[in-house]
Amino acid sequence: MKINHILCILFLAVCLNSLGQTSRDIEDYKFKKDSIKQLIDKSSGDGTRTIKLKNEFARLCFLIPEFEDGFLALQEAKTLSDKLDYAEGKAMYYLTLSSFYYDRDNPISIYYRKKAQQISNYLEEERDENSNFTDILRSDSNLDVELFQDQFNKTLARDELSDNKEIQANLLYAIAGTYYRLESPETALTKLTEAINLFSEIGEIYPAFHLSTIKMGTLVYLEKEEEAKKIELELIKLMSAEQDKNNLALIHSAMANGYRMQGRWSLAIEYYLKTLELLDPVEDRELRIIDQYNLAIAYENYGMDSRAADNYRIAIEELEKEKDSLRLRIAYGTIVFPLIAIEKYEEAKKYMQLSLKDTVRSKDWAIARYNDAQGQILKSQGKYQEAIPYFQKAEQGFSKIEGVEWAIAFMNLYLAECHFQIENYDQALQYATESLNLDSNAQATEKATLLLSQIYEELDNPAMAYQYLKDYQLLRSEKEKSEEINRIADAEIRSILDESEKTINLLEREKLKKEKESIFQRWLIISVLIVLISVVVLAIILYRNNKNKQKANAQLKRQKKKIEQTLDQLKATQSQLIQSEKMASLGELTAGIAHEIQNPLNFVNNFSEVNNELLDELAEEIEKGNYDEVRVILNDIRNNLYKINHHGKRADAIVKGMLQHSRKENSEKEPTDLNVLCDEYLRLAYHGLRAKDKSFNADLEKDFDPGLGKINVMAQEIGRVILNLLTNAFYAVQQKKCHTKDPGYMPKVEILTRKKLDQVCIQVKDNGIGISQNILDKVFQPFFTTKPSGQGTGLGLYLSYEIIQVHGGELKIDTKEGEGTIFTILLPV
């Protein structure tokens, strides 16, 4: 992917206030600037008025653009504010710095607006009535990057600004942006580092942190992974040490943006969720909306389209409340595509119409996106011939816009897929080749490569089909390696975060312990006196009762002996029953284990057969003396052997993991990923039932909280609980399927996890027969069962309830007869 597609967004995000202004606009701003200059010259006796005028003068200079004059005026206004100890002047200074950034959503711009608001809320109210601080609309156009760079450098060199390290840091950030735009990331990195050092020197934690995440992303792009990882660890360390809640929310947001820029969507989602927890719903409304929107983007790229649509809806609802029409138009166009992915076509069409009013970007963009969405809806409905004209219009629209080659690549891919489906293979070949030649998006390249293999196969050209299939396998292999590297890196980061959190919790516990000890000492003396008095009173009472108790003791001893004998018998019986229930759950797992092992074994068999064929080809090529082809075949054999080894190890891991259910008897808690545990037992329970009844089918739904983390539990015991609840759910929907008169009934079982403050929630839902209210109070009693004789012990729910109690949690049931049941597990974190 080209650098200007990945990193030039940094340049678009900073200090380009004159973008899209016409020459007439520029002349108007210059006239206003000259008018304000005259007012400044006449207001020498009124310091506060001079400060306001100089800030407005600076903002107009940023629009023209004349950055040198703008920053000199801003510095003069700041010096005068400090001299007069004028709080509103300080707030104006930060608002003007915020206006230096073209994009109001730029994190540094938002940060300066927040600082201004914290200093003076009065100033925000004044802005509504004072034209000096009204927002000016701007839009994109082509840029003379070198012109901006020259202005930034000249401004940075001015002696008058040498003592203001904050202005210098912002200018260095802007200069770095120009180098990104000029595709010079190494030079940009140098300027970015200088800006970070200056922000750190003046104690501006958040700007330094935000720029460091950009630096980390740049190093990843330049394949300097070790340097990037070092910065990542430093940022995590800084984040763990930060105590200020406002800063903590901002740096979590910056970290999320950094991971989003690298395509590490899982960590990005975790940090956006944490940010939303930390942000104040009232004071940080603007940042909450932006992070909610960015969270939706992360969910969409992570493949969780339903979650993405939900978060886009929340962002849109908040933007509608704020009457933020500019951001709304963008959001309307963005929510369309996850809605199409989850087949919410009518809702998607509603937002498509609204998105056509997008005035932030060009009209060509809005219309092209509209046609793209129309084509995708028709294509997903199998109306390929009808979809083709829309994709053609979309491709023509995107071709008019600079820097969106990735969109053109996708349009050609969609056209190729439609022509392929209607068996127009020549046209499909043309569009797929064009999509591949653009080489602007990894996802489009991968899909186009596979499609070309399929097209050549239909055109009876096996050689080309095989070649593109090999190219596709190579792309998939590289993608899997990259994803594996990211998974390992994410796991390492989560481990470091867990350790940091443990350290913080330990310090908090020690602090709390000392406070409790202090309170304890104050109450100790009072408690001792109370105890002494109580002992005297108790001694008198005990003496009077002692004689009566002596008479009863003899009879109690006889009864005790009899009870102990009965208890021993009950314990023996209980042990036998518990072991019987464990063996029953093990039997439920057996069929599921067989199915899980079969998948990797199929891969092993398939790759083994391919290797046999390749060995035959190898022998033929050796006889021909074609050693170049011999090396290619040997490389293919080596890759296949790697796959055989990989899937063999996978089968081995499955067997070892499953054997833990019957062999491991560890009563100690250990950090456990409940998402993985739930997913594993859902598959095993389902396949176990399918092994008994091949005709059984059910709709399985999983909704796991990605921010759940690892929880300290006895994994094998919690696994038994989950398995028991799932087995009961499958039994309930199977019974309803057998007895219902509704031909459209589809059995459905859902499992979800959620983290709620200091608790973790696991729910198992089904749409089965439900439980009658008159027996609901008995379901957790031992030996109670509604199953026919021989099909249930009546101990499953009883033991599940006991296991959850041992963990300090709760097991709840919510049911409606004939409609379904929900079992809820609540475990303390």
C-alpha positions in Angstrom: 0.0 0.0 0.0 1.4 3.4 -0.9 2.6 5.7 1.8 0.4 8.6 0.8 -2.6 6.4 1.4 -1.4 5.3 4.9 0.4 8.4 6.4 -0.5 11.5 4.6 -3.6 11.8 6.7 -1.3 13.4 9.3 -0.7 16.2 6.9 -4.4 16.7 6.2 -5.0 16.8 9.9 -2.8 19.8 10.7 -2.6 23.5 10.1 -4.1 23.7 6.6 -6.8 26.2 7.2 -6.8 27.8 3.7 -7.8 24.6 1.9 -10.6 25.0 -0.6 -10.9 28.7 -0.3 -11.4 30.7 -3.5 -9.4 33.7 -4.3 -12.4 35.8 -3.4 -12.5 34.1 0.1 -8.8 34.9 0.5 -9.3 38.5 -0.4 -12.2 38.8 2.1 -10.0 37.3 4.9 -7.1 39.7 4.0 -9.5 42.7 4.1 -10.8 41.5 7.6 -7.2 41.0 8.7 -6.2 44.5 7.7 -9.3 45.9 9.4 -8.4 44.1 12.6 -4.8 45.4 12.3 -6.1 49.0 12.3 -8.3 48.2 15.4 -5.2 46.8 17.2 -3.3 50.0 16.5 -6.1 52.1 18.0 -6.7 50.0 21.1 -3.3 50.3 22.8 -4.9 51.5 26.0 -7.3 48.5 26.4 -5.2 45.4 27.1 -8.0 42.8 27.1 -9.5 44.1 23.8 -6.0 44.0 22.3 -5.6 40.4 23.3 -9.0 39.4 21.7 -8.1 41.3 18.5 -4.6 39.8 18.2 -6.1 36.3 18.6 -8.6 37.0 15.9 -5.8 38.4 13.7 -3.8 35.2 14.2 -6.8 33.0 13.2 -7.3 35.0 10.0 -3.6 34.7 9.2 -3.9 30.9 9.5 -6.7 31.0 6.9 -4.9 33.1 4.3 -2.3 31.5 5.0 0.3 33.8 6.6 1.5 31.6 9.4 4.5 33.8 10.3 2.4 36.9 11.1 -0.3 34.7 12.7 2.1 33.1 15.3 3.8 36.4 16.0 0.5 38.0 16.9 -0.5 35.0 19.0 2.8 35.2 20.9 2.2 38.9 21.6 -1.3 38.2 22.8 0.0 35.5 25.1 2.7 37.7 26.6 0.2 40.4 27.3 -2.3 37.9 28.9 0.5 36.7 31.2 1.4 40.2 32.1 -2.2 41.1 32.9 -2.9 37.7 34.5 -5.9 37.5 32.2 -7.5 34.0 32.4 -9.7 34.5 29.4 -6.7 35.5 27.4 -5.0 32.2 28.2 -8.1 30.4 27.0 -8.2 32.4 23.8 -4.5 31.4 23.2 -5.5 27.7 23.3 -8.5 28.3 21.1 -6.3 30.0 18.5 -3.8 27.1 18.7 -6.8 24.8 18.1 -7.8 26.7 15.0 -4.3 26.2 13.5 -5.5 22.6 12.8 -7.7 22.2 9.7 -9.6 19.2 11.1 -11.7 20.0 14.2 -11.6 16.2 14.9 -7.8 16.3 15.1 -6.9 15.0 18.7 -4.5 18.0 19.3 -7.2 20.5 18.2 -9.7 18.8 20.6 -7.2 18.8 23.4 -6.6 22.6 23.1 -10.3 23.3 23.0 -10.7 21.2 26.2 -7.9 23.2 27.9 -9.6 26.5 26.9 -12.9 25.3 28.3 -11.3 24.3 31.6 -9.8 27.7 32.0 -12.9 29.7 31.1 -16.4 28.5 30.4 -17.4 32.2 30.0 -15.3 32.5 26.9 -17.3 29.7 25.2 -20.5 31.6 25.9 -18.9 34.8 24.5 -18.0 33.1 21.3 -21.7 32.8 20.3 -22.1 36.5 20.5 -18.7 37.8 19.4 -17.8 37.5 15.7 -14.1 37.4 16.7 -14.5 33.8 17.7 -16.9 32.3 15.2 -16.0 29.1 13.3 -15.2 29.5 9.6 -16.2 26.7 7.2 -13.4 25.1 5.1 -13.1 22.3 2.5 -10.4 20.3 0.8 -8.6 21.0 -2.5 -5.2 20.4 -4.1 -2.4 21.6 -1.9 1.0 23.3 -2.6 2.7 21.3 0.1 6.1 22.9 -0.4 4.6 26.4 0.0 3.2 25.4 3.4 6.5 23.7 4.4 8.5 26.8 3.6 6.1 29.0 5.7 6.3 26.6 8.6 10.2 26.6 8.5 10.4 30.4 8.3 8.0 30.8 11.2 9.9 28.3 13.3 13.2 30.3 12.7 11.8 33.5 14.1 13.7 34.6 17.3 10.5 36.0 18.8 9.1 32.5 19.0 12.2 30.8 20.3 11.1 30.8 23.9 7.6 29.5 23.2 8.3 25.7 23.0 4.6 24.9 22.6 4.3 26.9 19.4 7.6 25.4 18.2 6.3 21.9 18.9 3.1 22.5 16.9 5.1 23.9 14.0 7.4 20.8 14.0 4.3 18.6 14.0 3.0 20.5 11.0 6.4 20.3 9.2 6.4 16.5 9.8 3.0 16.4 8.1 4.3 18.0 5.0 7.1 15.4 4.8 4.6 12.7 5.1 2.7 14.2 2.2 5.9 14.4 0.1 6.5 10.7 0.8 9.6 11.3 3.0 8.7 9.3 6.2 12.3 9.2 7.5 12.5 13.0 7.5 9.0 13.3 8.9 10.0 11.0 11.7 12.9 13.2 12.7 10.6 16.3 12.9 8.0 14.3 14.8 10.6 13.2 17.4 11.7 16.9 17.9 8.0 17.8 18.5 7.6 15.0 21.0 10.7 16.1 22.9 9.5 19.7 23.1 6.0 18.7 24.3 7.5 16.4 26.9 9.9 19.2 28.0 7.0 21.6 28.8 5.0 18.8 30.5 2.3 18.4 27.8 1.7 14.7 28.4 -1.1 14.1 26.0 0.3 15.8 22.8 3.6 14.0 23.4 1.7 10.7 23.9 -0.4 11.3 20.7 2.6 12.1 18.5 4.4 9.0 19.9 1.6 6.8 18.7 2.0 8.3 15.2 5.7 7.7 15.5 5.1 4.1 16.5 2.9 3.6 13.4 5.5 5.2 11.1 8.2 2.9 12.4 5.9 -0.1 11.8 5.4 1.1 8.2 9.2 1.5 7.8 9.6 -2.1 9.1 11.5 -1.0 12.2 9.4 -3.3 14.5 11.9 -3.3 17.4 12.0 0.5 17.6 8.2 0.6 17.4 7.8 -2.1 20.1 10.2 -0.1 22.4 8.0 3.0 22.0 4.9 0.9 22.6 6.2 -0.4 25.9 7.2 3.1 27.0 3.7 4.4 26.2 2.1 1.5 28.2 4.4 2.3 31.1 3.5 6.0 31.0 -0.2 5.1 30.8 0.0 2.8 33.8 1.7 5.5 35.9 -0.8 8.3 34.9 -3.2 9.2 37.7 -5.1 12.2 36.2 -8.4 10.8 34.9 -8.7 13.4 32.1 -5.2 12.6 30.8 -5.8 8.9 31.2 -8.9 9.1 29.0 -7.1 11.1 26.3 -4.0 8.9 26.2 -6.2 5.8 26.0 -7.9 7.4 23.0 -4.5 8.2 21.5 -3.4 4.6 22.0 -6.6 3.3 20.3 -5.9 5.6 17.3 -2.4 4.4 17.1 -3.4 0.7 17.0 -6.2 1.6 14.5 -3.6 3.2 12.2 -1.6 -0.1 12.4 -4.6 -2.2 11.6 -4.4 -3.9 15.1 -8.2 -3.8 15.4 -8.6 -6.0 18.5 -6.4 -3.7 20.7 -7.9 -0.6 19.1 -11.4 -1.8 20.2 -10.2 -2.5 23.7 -8.7 0.9 24.1 -11.7 2.7 22.6 -14.0 0.9 25.0 -11.8 1.8 27.9 -11.7 5.5 26.7 -15.5 5.6 26.7 -15.6 4.3 30.2 -13.2 7.0 31.4 -14.7 10.0 29.5 -17.2 12.2 31.3 -20.6 12.0 29.4 -21.2 15.8 29.8 -17.8 17.5 29.7 -16.3 15.2 27.1 -19.4 14.9 24.8 -17.4 15.8 21.6 -14.6 13.4 22.2 -17.1 10.6 23.2 -18.8 11.0 19.8 -15.5 10.9 17.9 -14.4 7.8 19.9 -17.8 6.1 19.4 -17.4 6.7 15.7 -13.8 5.4 15.6 -14.9 2.4 17.6 -17.5 1.6 14.9 -14.7 1.8 12.3 -12.6 -0.6 14.3 -15.5 -3.0 14.6 -16.2 -2.8 10.9 -12.6 -3.6 9.9 -12.5 -6.4 12.5 -15.5 -8.0 10.7 -18.0 -7.3 13.4 -20.5 -5.5 11.2 -23.5 -5.7 13.6 -21.5 -4.1 16.4 -20.2 -1.5 13.9 -23.7 -0.6 12.9 -24.8 -0.3 16.5 -22.0 2.1 17.3 -22.5 4.2 14.2 -26.2 4.5 15.2 -25.1 5.8 18.7 -22.7 8.3 17.1 -25.4 9.5 14.7 -27.9 9.9 17.5 -25.5 12.1 19.4 -24.5 14.1 16.4 -28.2 14.7 15.7 -28.6 16.0 19.2 -25.6 18.3 18.7 -27.0 19.4 15.3 -23.5 18.8 13.9 -24.6 18.6 10.2 -21.0 18.4 8.8 -20.1 15.3 10.8 -23.6 13.8 10.3 -23.2 13.7 6.5 -20.0 11.7 6.8 -21.6 9.3 9.3 -24.6 8.8 7.1 -22.4 7.6 4.3 -20.2 5.4 6.5 -23.0 3.4 8.3 -24.4 2.2 5.0 -21.8 -0.5 4.3 -22.0 -2.5 7.6 -25.8 -2.3 7.3 -25.6 -3.8 3.8 -23.3 -6.5 5.2 -25.9 -7.5 7.8 -28.7 -7.3 5.2 -30.4 -4.3 6.7 -31.2 -3.0 3.2 -34.0 -0.6 3.9 -32.2 1.1 6.7 -29.1 1.3 4.5 -31.1 3.0 1.7 -32.4 5.6 4.2 -28.9 6.6 5.1 -27.8 6.5 1.5 -30.3 9.2 0.6 -29.1 11.3 3.6 -25.5 10.9 2.6 -26.1 12.5 -0.8 -26.3 15.9 1.1 -22.6 15.5 2.1 -21.0 18.9 1.7 -17.8 18.1 3.5 -16.4 16.2 0.7 -17.0 16.5 -3.1 -20.3 15.8 -4.8 -18.5 13.2 -7.0 -17.6 11.3 -3.8 -21.1 11.3 -2.4 -22.6 10.1 -5.7 -20.0 7.5 -6.3 -20.5 6.1 -2.8 -24.3 6.1 -3.4 -23.9 4.0 -6.6 -21.4 1.7 -4.9 -24.0 1.0 -2.1 -26.8 0.5 -4.6 -24.6 -2.0 -6.5 -23.6 -3.9 -3.3 -27.3 -4.3 -2.3 -28.2 -5.7 -5.7 -25.1 -7.9 -5.8 -25.8 -9.4 -2.3 -29.4 -10.2 -3.5 -28.0 -12.1 -6.5 -29.2 -9.4 -9.0 -25.8 -9.3 -10.7 -27.0 -7.9 -14.1 -28.8 -5.0 -12.4 -25.8 -4.3 -10.1 -23.4 -3.8 -13.0 -24.5 -0.3 -14.1 -24.3 1.0 -10.6 -20.7 -0.2 -10.1 -19.8 1.3 -13.5 -21.2 4.7 -12.4 -19.3 4.4 -9.1 -16.1 3.6 -10.8 -16.5 6.6 -13.1 -17.2 8.8 -10.1 -14.2 7.6 -8.1 -11.9 8.1 -11.2 -12.6 11.8 -10.9 -11.2 12.0 -7.4 -7.5 12.0 -6.6 -6.1 9.5 -4.1 -8.9 6.9 -4.0 -7.3 4.2 -6.2 -8.4 1.6 -3.6 -12.1 2.5 -4.3 -11.6 2.1 -8.0 -9.9 -1.3 -7.4 -12.9 -2.5 -5.5 -15.4 -1.3 -8.1 -13.5 -3.3 -10.8 -13.5 -6.3 -8.5 -17.2 -6.0 -8.0 -17.8 -5.7 -11.7 -15.6 -8.8 -12.3 -17.6 -10.8 -9.7 -20.9 -9.8 -11.3 -19.8 -10.7 -14.8 -18.4 -14.0 -13.5 -21.7 -14.9 -11.9 -23.6 -14.3 -15.2 -20.9 -16.4 -17.0 -19.6 -13.4 -19.0 -16.0 -14.6 -18.4 -14.2 -12.3 -20.9 -15.6 -9.2 -19.2 -14.9 -10.7 -15.8 -11.3 -11.3 -16.8 -10.9 -7.7 -18.0 -12.2 -6.1 -14.8 -10.4 -8.6 -12.4 -7.1 -7.9 -14.2 -7.7 -4.1 -13.9 -8.4 -4.4 -10.2 -5.3 -6.4 -9.7 -3.1 -4.0 -11.7 -4.2 -1.1 -9.4 -2.5 -2.8 -6.5 -3.9 -0.3 -4.0 -5.6 -2.5 -1.4 -4.5 -5.9 0.0 -8.0 -7.2 0.4 -9.0 -6.3 -3.2 -5.7 -7.8 -4.5 -6.3 -11.1 -2.6 -9.9 -11.4 -3.9 -9.0 -10.5 -7.5 -6.2 -13.1 -7.5 -8.6 -15.9 -6.4 -11.3 -14.7 -8.9 -8.7 -14.7 -11.8 -7.9 -18.4 -10.9 -11.6 -19.2 -11.1 -12.1 -17.3 -14.4 -9.2 -19.1 -16.1 -10.5 -22.4 -14.9 -13.9 -21.6 -16.6 -12.0 -20.5 -19.7 -10.3 -23.9 -19.8 -6.8 -22.5 -19.1 -5.5 -24.7 -16.3 -2.0 -23.3 -16.4 -3.1 -19.7 -15.7 -5.7 -20.9 -13.2 -3.0 -22.8 -11.3 -0.6 -19.9 -11.4 -3.1 -17.5 -9.9 -4.2 -20.1 -7.4 -0.5 -20.3 -6.2 -0.4 -16.5 -6.1 -3.5 -16.5 -4.0 -2.1 -19.1 -1.6 1.1 -17.1 -1.3 -0.9 -14.0 -0.4 -3.0 -15.9 2.2 0.2 -17.3 3.7 1.7 -13.9 4.0 -1.5 -12.6 5.5 -1.7 -15.4 8.0 1.9 -14.8 9.1 1.2 -11.1 9.5 -1.9 -11.8 11.5 0.0 -14.3 13.7 2.7 -11.7 14.4 0.0 -9.2 15.4 -1.7 -11.8 17.6 1.6 -12.5 19.4 2.3 -8.8 19.8 -1.2 -8.2 21.1 -0.8 -11.0 23.6 2.5 -9.6 24.8 0.9 -6.2 25.3 -2.1 -7.6 27.1 0.3 -9.5 29.4 2.2 -6.4 30.2 -1.0 -4.5 30.8 -2.2 -7.3 33.2 1.0 -7.0 35.1 0.8 -3.2 35.3 -2.8 -3.5 36.5 -1.8 -6.0 39.2 0.9 -3.6 40.4 -1.6 -0.7 40.6 -4.1 -2.9 42.4 -1.5 -4.0 44.8 -0.5 -0.4 45.6 -4.2 0.5 46.1 -4.8 -2.5 48.3 -1.8 -1.6 50.5 -3.1 2.0 50.8 -6.5 0.7 51.7 -5.0 -1.8 54.2 -3.1 1.0 56.0 -6.3 3.1 56.2 -8.2 0.1 57.6 -5.4 -0.5 60.1 -5.7 3.0 61.4 -9.4 2.7 61.8 -8.9 -0.7 63.4 -6.6 0.7 66.1 -9.1 3.4 67.1 -11.8 0.8 67.5 -9.6 -1.8 69.2 -9.7 -0.3 72.6 -13.5 0.2 72.5 -13.9 -3.3 71.3 -11.7 -4.7 74.1 -13.9 -3.0 76.8 -17.1 -4.2 75.2 -15.6 -7.8 75.0 -14.6 -7.7 78.7 -18.1 -6.6 79.8 -19.6 -9.2 77.5 -17.4 -12.0 78.9 -18.5 -11.3 82.5 -22.2 -11.3 81.5 -21.6 -14.4 79.4 -19.8 -16.2 82.2 -22.8 -15.8 84.4 -25.2 -17.0 81.8 -23.0 -20.0 80.9 -22.7 -21.0 84.5 -26.5 -21.1 84.8 -26.9 -23.0 81.6 -24.0 -25.4 82.2 -25.9 -27.8 84.5 -28.8 -28.1 82.0 -26.3 -28.7 79.1 -24.6 -31.5 81.0 -27.9 -33.4 81.1 -28.4 -33.0 77.4 -24.8 -33.9 76.4 -25.2 -37.6 77.1 -28.2 -37.8 74.7 -26.4 -35.6 72.1 -23.4 -37.9 72.1 -25.6 -40.9 71.2 -27.3 -38.9 68.5 -24.0 -37.6 67.2 -22.6 -41.0 66.7 -25.7 -42.1 64.7 -25.6 -38.9 62.6 -21.9 -39.3 61.8 -22.5 -42.9 60.5 -25.4 -41.6 58.3 -23.2 -38.7 57.1 -20.4 -41.0 56.1 -22.8 -43.1 54.0 -24.2 -39.9 52.4 -20.7 -38.6 51.5 -19.8 -41.9 49.8 -23.1 -41.9 47.9 -22.5 -38.2 46.9 -19.0 -38.9 45.6 -20.3 -41.8 43.5 -23.1 -39.6 42.0 -20.7 -36.6 41.3 -18.3 -39.0 39.5 -21.3 -40.4 37.6 -22.3 -36.8 36.5 -18.7 -36.1 35.4 -18.6 -39.2 33.3 -21.9 -38.2 31.8 -20.5 -34.8 30.7 -17.4 -36.6 29.4 -19.7 -38.7 27.2 -21.3 -35.6 25.8 -17.9 -34.3 24.8 -16.7 -37.5 23.0 -18.5 -36.9 19.7 -17.6 -33.2 19.7 -13.9 -34.1 20.2 -14.0 -36.5 17.2 -15.5 -33.7 15.0 -12.8 -31.2 16.1 -10.0 -33.6 15.3 -11.4 -34.5 11.9 -10.9 -31.0 10.5 -7.1 -30.9 10.9 -6.8 -34.5 9.9 -8.6 -33.7 6.6 -6.0 -30.9 6.0 -3.2 -33.4 6.7 -4.7 -36.0 4.2 -5.3 -33.3 1.5 -1.8 -31.8 1.7 -0.3 -35.3 1.8 -2.1 -36.2 -1.5 -1.0 -33.0 -3.1 2.7 -33.8 -2.1 2.4 -37.2 -3.8 1.3 -35.5 -7.0 4.1 -32.9 -6.7 6.7 -35.7 -6.2 5.5 -37.3 -9.5 5.9 -33.9 -11.2 9.3 -33.5 -9.5 10.5 -36.8 -11.0 9.4 -35.7 -14.5 11.1 -32.3 -14.3 14.4 -33.9 -13.0 14.3 -36.2 -16.0 13.8 -33.2 -18.3 16.6 -31.3 -16.6 14.3 -28.4 -15.8 15.9 -27.5 -12.4 14.1 -24.1 -12.1 10.8 -25.8 -12.0 12.3 -28.4 -9.7 13.1 -25.7 -7.2 9.6 -24.3 -7.5 8.0 -27.7 -6.8 10.4 -28.4 -3.9 9.3 -25.0 -2.4 5.6 -26.1 -2.8 6.4 -29.4 -1.1 8.1 -27.6 1.7 5.1 -25.3 2.2 2.7 -28.3 2.2 4.9 -30.1 4.8 4.7 -27.0 6.9 0.9 -27.1 6.7 0.8 -30.8 7.5 3.0 -30.1 10.6 0.8 -27.1 11.6 -2.5 -29.0 11.4 -0.9 -32.0 13.1 0.0 -29.8 16.0 -3.4 -28.4 16.0 -5.0 -31.8 16.3 -2.5 -32.6 19.1 -3.5 -29.4 20.9 -7.2 -30.3 20.6 -6.6 -33.7 22.1 -4.6 -32.4 25.0 -7.1 -29.6 25.7 -10.0 -32.0 25.7 -8.3 -34.6 27.9 -8.0 -31.9 30.6 -11.8 -32.3 31.1 -11.4 -35.8 32.4 -7.8 -35.8 33.9 -7.3 -32.4 35.4 -8.5 -32.1 39.0 -7.0 -28.8 39.9 -9.0 -27.0 42.5 -6.9 -23.8 42.2 -8.0 -20.8 40.2 -6.0 -19.7 37.2 -6.3 -16.9 34.6 -8.8 -18.2 32.0 -10.1 -16.7 28.7 -13.9 -17.3 29.2 -14.5 -16.4 25.5 -12.3 -19.2 24.4 -13.9 -21.6 27.0 -17.4 -20.7 25.9 -16.6 -21.1 22.2 -15.0 -24.5 22.8 -17.8 -26.0 24.8 -20.5 -24.6 22.4 -18.9 -26.5 19.5 -18.4 -29.6 21.5 -21.9 -29.7 22.9 -23.4 -29.1 19.5 -21.3 -31.8 17.7 -21.9 -34.2 20.6 -25.7 -33.9 20.0 -25.3 -34.1 16.3 -23.3 -37.3 16.7 -26.4 -38.8 18.4 -29.0 -37.3 16.1 -27.8 -36.5 12.5 -31.1 -34.9 11.7 -30.7 -32.2 14.4 -29.7 -28.7 13.4 -29.7 -25.4 15.3 -28.8 -21.8 14.7 -25.8 -21.0 16.9 -25.0 -17.4 17.9 -21.9 -16.2 19.7 -21.6 -12.7 21.1 -18.4 -12.4 23.0 -17.1 -9.2 24.7 -13.6 -8.6 23.2 -12.6 -6.6 26.3 -13.4 -9.4 28.7 -9.7 -10.3 29.5 -8.7 -13.3 31.5 -10.6 -14.2 34.7 -9.3 -16.2 37.7 -11.5 -19.3 37.8 -11.3 -23.1 38.1 -11.4 -23.6 34.3 -12.5 -27.3 34.3 -15.3 -26.6 36.8 -16.7 -23.6 34.9 -16.4 -25.6 31.7 -18.6 -28.3 33.3 -21.2 -25.6 34.1 -21.2 -24.2 30.6 -21.4 -27.6 29.0 -24.3 -28.6 31.2 -26.2 -25.4 30.4 -25.6 -25.8 26.7 -26.6 -29.5 26.7 -29.8 -28.6 28.5 -30.4 -25.8 25.9 -29.9 -28.2 23.0 -32.2 -30.7 24.6 -34.9 -28.0 25.1 -34.9 -26.8 21.4 -34.7 -30.5 20.2 -37.8 -31.3 22.2 -39.6 -28.3 20.8 -38.6 -29.2 17.3 -40.1 -32.7 17.7 -43.4 -31.5 19.1 -44.1 -28.1 17.6 -46.7 -27.6 14.9 -44.9 -24.5 13.6 -43.2 -25.5 10.2 -41.1 -22.3 10.4 -39.6 -23.0 13.8 -35.8 -23.0 13.8 -33.9 -24.1 17.0 -31.6 -21.4 18.2 -29.0 -21.4 21.0 -27.0 -18.3 21.9 -24.1 -17.8 24.2 -22.7 -14.4 25.2 -20.2 -12.8 27.6 -20.1 -9.3 29.0 -17.9 -7.4 31.5 -20.0 -5.3 33.9 -18.0 -3.3 36.4 -16.7 -5.8 38.9 -18.5 -8.8 37.4 -18.4 -11.0 34.4 -21.7 -12.2 32.9 -22.1 -15.4 30.8 -25.6 -16.1 29.4 -26.9 -19.2 27.6 -30.2 -18.5 25.7 -32.5 -20.9 23.8 -35.9 -20.7 22.1 -36.9 -24.1 23.3 -39.8 -25.5 25.4 -39.1 -23.3 28.5 -39.7 -24.4 32.1 -43.1 -24.4 33.8 -43.4 -21.9 36.7 -44.7 -24.5 39.1 -41.4 -26.5 39.0 -39.1 -23.5 38.6 -38.2 -23.5 42.3 -37.0 -27.1 42.1 -34.6 -27.0 39.1 -31.5 -26.5 41.3 -32.5 -29.3 43.8 -30.4 -32.5 43.6 -32.0 -35.5 41.7 -34.8 -33.3 40.2 -35.1 -33.8 36.4 -37.8 -33.4 33.8 -36.1 -35.8 31.4 -37.4 -39.3 30.9 -36.0 -42.1 33.1 -32.4 -43.0 32.1 -31.7 -39.7 30.2 -30.7 -37.5 33.2 -29.3 -37.8 36.7 -30.9 -34.7 38.1 -27.5 -33.5 39.3 -26.4 -31.3 36.4 -28.0 -28.0 37.5 -27.4 -28.8 41.2 -23.7 -29.3 40.7 -23.5 -26.2 38.4 -25.2 -24.1 41.1 -22.7 -25.4 43.7 -19.7 -24.7 41.4 -20.8 -21.1 40.9 -21.4 -20.7 44.6 -17.8 -21.8 45.3 -16.6 -19.1 42.9 -18.6 -16.5 44.8 -20.9 -16.0 41.9 -24.6 -16.4 41.1 -26.5 -18.7 38.7 -29.9 -17.2 37.7 -32.7 -18.5 35.5 -35.3 -16.6 33.4 -37.8 -18.6 31.5 -41.2 -18.5 29.8 -42.9 -21.8 29.1 -43.1 -22.5 25.4 -40.8 -19.6 24.4 -37.4 -20.3 25.9 -35.0 -20.0 28.8 -32.0 -17.8 29.7 -29.4 -19.0 32.2 -27.2 -16.3 33.6 -23.8 -16.8 35.3 -22.4 -13.9 37.3 -18.8 -14.2 38.4 -16.7 -11.7 40.4 -13.7 -10.3 38.6 
